[in-house]
Amino acid sequence: MRILIDTQCFLWMAAEPDRLSQRARALVEDTQNTLYLSAASAWEIAIKHALGKLRLPEPPPEYVPSRMSEQGVQPLAIEHAHALRVSALPKHHGDPFDRLLVAQAQLEHLEILTSDPAVRAYDIRTIPA
C-alpha cells in the first residue's frame, strides 16, 4: 500500500504515536507499505512553527528530515500538476495544504492517512487515523 501521511498524523507518528488508531499504527509500522510525506506538509510545519503555533524539540529543518528517516517516510515533491489539480477539486475543504494533499493523492494514486473528516469527503481512498 502507498500511503500519504497528512501533517497531523506525521506529527503524531513522531511524538504521540498512541494518538493513532491501532489499525493506523499497524499500517505505518508495516514495512511492506510505502509512506510519503508531502513537501506541503513540511511547508505547513515550518509555517506553524515560525508563527509559534507548533512547538518542536528542534527547528523544522532538522526535525522533519530526522523523523522521516526514523519512520521510513519518503518525500513527495510538489509538481505543477499537483498544484493545478487543486482548481478542479470541490470546495469540501478550505485549507490549502489539505487541498494540495488531496490533489497529490488523486494524481499519484495514494491513500491518505488522516484524522480530518473534510479530507475524507473527496474522491480518494482514506485511512482514518
ChimeraX attribute file (.defattr): number of C-alpha atoms within 10 A of each C-alpha:
attribute: neighborCount
match mode: 1-to-1
recipient: residues
	/A:1	12
	/A:2	15
	/A:3	22
	/A:4	30
	/A:5	25
	/A:6	24
	/A:7	23
	/A:8	15
	/A:9	23
	/A:10	25
	/A:11	17
	/A:12	14
	/A:13	21
	/A:14	15
	/A:15	13
	/A:16	11
	/A:17	15
	/A:18	10
	/A:19	13
	/A:20	20
	/A:21	13
	/A:22	11
	/A:23	12
	/A:24	19
	/A:25	15
	/A:26	11
	/A:27	18
	/A:28	20
	/A:29	14
	/A:30	12
	/A:31	12
	/A:32	10
	/A:33	14
	/A:34	16
	/A:35	26
	/A:36	22
	/A:37	21
	/A:38	23
	/A:39	17
	/A:40	21
	/A:41	22
	/A:42	18
	/A:43	14
	/A:44	17
	/A:45	24
	/A:46	17
	/A:47	14
	/A:48	13
	/A:49	15
	/A:50	13
	/A:51	10
	/A:52	10
	/A:53	10
	/A:54	12
	/A:55	13
	/A:56	14
	/A:57	8
	/A:58	9
	/A:59	13
	/A:60	19
	/A:61	11
	/A:62	10
	/A:63	15
	/A:64	21
	/A:65	15
	/A:66	14
	/A:67	16
	/A:68	18
	/A:69	10
	/A:70	10
	/A:71	16
	/A:72	16
	/A:73	22
	/A:74	15
	/A:75	15
	/A:76	16
	/A:77	13
	/A:78	14
	/A:79	10
	/A:80	8
	/A:81	11
	/A:82	20
	/A:83	15
	/A:84	12
	/A:85	16
	/A:86	18
	/A:87	12
	/A:88	8
	/A:89	15
	/A:90	12
	/A:91	13
	/A:92	13
	/A:93	18
	/A:94	10
	/A:95	11
	/A:96	13
	/A:97	18
	/A:98	21
	/A:99	25
	/A:100	23
	/A:101	27
	/A:102	29
	/A:103	25
	/A:104	26
	/A:105	22
	/A:106	18
	/A:107	13
	/A:108	13
	/A:109	14
	/A:110	23
	/A:111	21
	/A:112	27
	/A:113	26
	/A:114	23
	/A:115	18
	/A:116	16
	/A:117	12
	/A:118	15
	/A:119	22
	/A:120	19
	/A:121	14
	/A:122	18
	/A:123	13
	/A:124	17
	/A:125	18
	/A:126	22
	/A:127	17
	/A:128	16
	/A:129	20
